[in-house]
Amino acid sequence: MPKMRKKSDLPTKLCVACGRPFAWRKKWERVWSEVKFCSDACRMTKGRVARG
């Protein structure tokens, strides 16, 4: 069994849509280089600009 890693030791990226940092997830293990968005919500609003 692989040893556990602290969340602070995991690689991080900045979300293209919201600019917030997000950490590596196991489900992104094979496609980490392609991941651009922190969540489905950011992925869906990638082309929209917030109005307020």
Sequence and secondary structure as in RCSB ss.txt:
>XXXX:A:sequence
MPKMRKKSDLPTKLCVACGRPFAWRKKWERVWSEVKFCSDACRMTKGRVARG
>XXXX:A:secstr
      GGGS EEE TTT  EEE  GGGTTTGGG   SSHHHHHTTT     
